[in-house]
Amino acid sequence: MLILSCPSKLQLLEGVLRRSLPQTLTVYGAVMHINRGNPAQHEVVVDSWPEFKVVLTRPQKEVVKDNRDFYASLYAAFYWEIDACRSLLENAKVIDWGKAFQLQGLQDGLYEVARSTAEARDVHFEPYYYETVLHPGPPAHSQSRPRSDFLHFGTLNSSHAALLNETWSTGGNCHSLNYMDSLIRDFPSACLIDKEGQLASWCLSDAAACLTHTYTLPKYRGQGCMETVVQATARKLYANGFPIYGGVLRDNNPSRQSLKRQGFHFLPWTHYVIFVKPAIRYKE
């Protein structure tokens, strides 16, 4: 395996991944962030260069302070050959399966390799399955404001992290709180606030440039808030050349309908978000 650190090679990699969109979305978004300031302090691993069969992005060693923190330890991967993917994921120099991490990707084979590897190591494997949505861009302005005169755009900051953490379905703990704060600080986002200056709705994006944790407080639903914050975040991403994509749970009909109204296309690939937690570290 090789760690790509040369800027010219990383730019070349970005171009190769762009030509294989949309299946490369997660790792492509991560590489784009690396090439644009690297706010998450990630790095790129390939099996070989320049002819590579698998590519994976991961945090640099000094980034993750707690071995139990699978939020901060975000990996994204794409492969052309499944055997190369298996070899890379099983390589202890690439992924330490004794530490918690999350893995994102759009390929069924990636999910199967991760599952079988986790089973062989007797670690906890917790997958989430999202429908992948992609907007052809540019985002429309037709629904760029909520249907309420009492809401207006604000700016997310660290003081909002607790509320975001409480309302996130996969959050609610100290590690996810820190993760929410890092997303607020490092990546494009948008929010609406009410006349008292309190949060009403928001949309974040992550180290893979994926739209995530879009949420509207119950009393503000039905006013077009979701469309407003998604489009605002999408415009920030689009302005910097990023693809506009995300994932939605199949049973989340309100969000699915909202995304359709905004012009998102539903792709035939599942967006896998897999949490791996070494079981020995999580015993009660």
N, C-alpha and C positions, 0 to 999 in steps of 0.2 A: 504494500500500500504506500501511497505517496500523499504528502500534505502539499497542496498547491498554495504557494505564497507569492509567486511572481505576478505582479499586476497585469502584465500582458497575457499571461496564461489564463488568469481569471476572467479577463475580458473576452478571450477566445472561447472559454467555457460558456460564458453567458450567451454568446452568439449561437453555439451549438445547441444549448438547451432551448433557446428561443425557437429554433427551427423544429423542435419536437413538441411544442405546445399543442394541446393543453395538458397532456399527460405529465409533463415536467413541472407543472405549476408550483408545487411546494418548494422543490429544490431550486427552481429558477428564481422565485421570489427571494429566497434566502441568499442566493449568490448575488442578486441585484443589490440587496442591502449591504453585503460585504464589499461590493465594488463602489458603494456610495457612502463611505464613511464608517461602515461596519459598526453601527450603534450597539448591536448585541454582542460584539466581540466573538464572532463565530469564525470558523475556518472550514476549508474544503478538503475532503479526502477522496481520492480516486484509487482504483486498483492499479492503474498504469497510465502513462501519458506519452504521446498525445492520443493514442488509440485506447480509450477506456471503455469498460463495459458497465461500470457502476460508479455513481457519484453520491457522496453523502456530505451534508453539512452538520457541524456540531459546535458546541461551545468550546472555546479555548480552555485549557486546564484550569487557569486561575479564576474563571468566571463563577463556577458553581462552588459555593462555600459549604453547602450541606449535602452529604451523600444521599439524603432522603428526599431532596427537593427535585421532583420530576417536572415541575413547572419551568424552572430556570434551565434545566438540562434538556433542551429541545433539539432533536435531530430531524432532518428531512432527507429523503433518499429517492433516487430513481435509478433504474437499471435497464440495460438492454439484454443481459443474459442472467437468468435466474441463478445459475451456479456461482457466478461471480458475486452476485448479491449475497448469497448464503455465506460464501467464504469471507466476505468483508464484514458482515454482521457478526460472524462467529469469532472474528479476530479480536483477541483481548486487548490488542494495542489500539483498536478502533473504537470499540464499545466495551466498557466495563460493566458486565451484567450483575456485578455485585453492588452496583449503585443504581439509584432510581433515575429514570429518564422517560421522556416521551418521544415517540417516533411518528412522523407524519409522511404521508405519501398517497398516491392515487392508484396504486397497482395491487391487484389481488395477490400476486406472488409475494410482494413485500410483506403483506399481512400474514400469509402462510409461513414464510420463513421466520418472521418474528415470533409467531405463535409456537412453532415447533422448537425454536431455540429456547424460548422461555420455559416450555414444558421440560425440555431436557435438563435445564438448570434449576428446575423447581422454584421458579420465581413467579410472583403474582402478575398476571397478564390481564389488563383491563382495556378492551377496545371500545371505541365509539365510532359509529358509522354515520356519516353525513352524506347527503346528496351534494354533489359538487355543482356550484352555480358560477357562471362566468358572464360578465357584461361585455358586450362588444365595444363599448365606449365610443365617443366620450359620454359621460353621464349627463342626463338631461337636466335642465333647470326648471322644467315645468312644475315640478312639485318640490321646489327647493326651499319652501317656507311652510311651517305648520299652519293649520287652519285656526289658530288661536292667536289673538293679539296679545295674550299674556305670556307668550313664550318667545324667546329670542336666543340667538347663538351666544354661547359662552366659550370658555377654554377650560379643559380638564386640567387639574393639578393634583398633587399628592394628597391634598386634603379630601379628595373624592374617592380615594382608593378603597376605603372601608365600605362605602355604600356599594361600589362596584363588586367588591368581593362578596358581600352578603347576598347579592342578587344573581351571582354567577352559579349556574347549576353544578359545575365541577369545582367550585371554590369553597369558601367558608373556613379556611384555615390560615395559619401564619405564613406558610409558603405561598399560597395563592394570593394573599394580601401583598406580599413583596412583588409577586409577578405582575399583579394589576398595576402597581406603582411603576414598575419598569416599562410596561406598555405605554402608560400615560406619558412618561418622560421621553421615551426613545422613538416612538412610531406615530404615524399620522392617526388622528382621531377627530371626532366632532361631538358636540353636545348641545343640548338645549337647556336653558334655565328659566325658571318662572320669575314673576315680578319681585319675589322675596330673595332672589338669587340662589334658589335651591335647584339641584339637578332634577330634570324631568325625563330626559332621554339621552342616550349616547350610543356611539359605535366606535370600536377600537380596531386596530390591526396589529399583527404580530411580526415576529422575526422572519416568517416565511411570506410576509406581505399579504397575509390572508385576513379578510374582514372577520372580526370575531366579537363576541359578547355585545351584540346589539340588544338593547333593552330599553323599555319605556315603563315608567312607574304606572301602576294600574289606573290611577285617577286621570292620567293624561292620554290614555289609549283612545283610538278612534279619531284622532285629530291630525293624522298624517305625520306623526313625529318620526316613526321608523324610517319612512321614505326620506325625510329631511336629513337625518343624521347619516344614513347610509350614503346618500348622494354627496353630501359634503365631504365625508371621508374618502369616497371614491374619487372625487375631483382632485383631492390632494395627491392620491396615489397616481392617478392618470397623468397629472401634470409633470410627474417625475419619471414617466415611462413605464410604471408598473402595470401589470395586468390587474383587472378588477375581478376578484373571485372570492368565494367563501364557501361555507358548508351549512346545510340546514338539515335538521332531523326530519325524517319522513313523516312523522306524526305531528309536526308543528305547522298545521295548516294556515294559521294567520300569517306566519313569516313566509311560507311558501307563496301564498297569494300576493303578499306585498312585493316580494322579489320579482314575481312574474309581471306585476304592474309596472315595475321599474325597468323592465326590458332584459332582465337576467335570463340567460339560457341554462336549462338544466342538462348537464352532461351525463353520459352513460357510465361514468366512473364514480366509485365510492371514494370519498375523502376519509381515509383512515386516520384517526388520532388514537394512538396506543400508549397507555400508561404502563410502565414496567416498574414493579416495586419488589425488591428482594424480600421474600417472605420473612426471613429471620429477623429483619429490622422492624417489622411491623406487628410482631406478636404483642398481645395485650399483657 
